[in-house]
Amino acid sequence: MFKNRDVISILDFSDAELEKIFEVSKKMEKTMKKGSSVLKGKILANAFFEPSTRTRLSFETAMHKLGGSVIGFTDIEATSIAKGENLADTIRMLDAYADVIAIRHKVEGAAKLAAEIADAPVINAGDGTKNHPTQAMVDLYTVWKEFGRIDGLNFVLMGDLRYGRAVASFLYALTKFKPRKIYLVSPPLLKPRKELEEHLTKSGVNFEIRENLQDIIQETDVLYVTRIQRERFPDPAEYEKVKGSYRVDLETIKNAKDGMIIMHPLPRVGEIALEVDTHKSARYFQQAANGVPVRMALLYLLLEGEK
């Protein structure tokens, strides 16, 4: 089911497969405290053509916790791509050196291309504005740990729903389950792309586009906030129109439903006030920490399979 499998899109996984990953991730939380040698001798290649903190470091930590090794790069200028080498040749080189490849790239489809070239399993660590499957797995796992389920919950996704690949992947992931309702809160300029709305409709998910969080805060189980990403905007003037559109502070959530959690794929740039960090609803730092056991589970399943 998992061994030697490529991880390109969250849509490639069934709800049962995702729940299997959650179950293994839960076990990995214990493993990460003492470490393991189960992947001793295995090598992960991190090919990060874009900046990353949490995704890259959690992949590295996950591999080390399982006894494996890590090679790779985080700066194109330090690679032969700066000399003109094409992506395909870089992937062939990494395939010769590593047992699994994690790739992040600004161009949508880069991970799929890498998977077609490499014999080793390829993990999409984020490409373009649509796919970030391992982040979606981390997000789902965070909800699953908190509530024991994903079905039947009310989700609010707020912020940049047009260019954010983490929130897009999370939305696609939710269509694998049966949420009670999904509210999409954004400025008109940043509402979800047409193909994403069409997928939500086709999947039969109950969703609604809103511009005001306060109208729905009392029925929200999961508030998923995402930053407005300057680097994704084709037109800087368009960014200036929407920056700072939404901000979550203690006043925003004073009437929130008891038990609501706040998530954010991070980094944040002001859309969640620092005062919220110590509020009982804040889960974004735990969410980031969950990246290690989830990626441990994924690396284990891809390289060793189910035992």
Secondary structure by P-SEA (a helix, b strand, c coil): ccccccccccccccaaaaaaaaaaaaaaaaaaaccccccccbbbbbbccccccaaaaaaaaaaaaacbbbbbbcccccccccccccaaaaaaaaaacccbbbbbccccaaaaaaaaccccbbbccccccccaaaaaaaaaaaaaaaccccccbbbbbcccccccaaaaaaaaaaaaccccbbbbbccccccccaaaaaaaaaaccccccccccccccccccbbbbbcccccccccaaaaaaccccccccccccccccccbbbbbcccccccccccccccccccaaaaaaaaaaaaaaaaaaaacccc
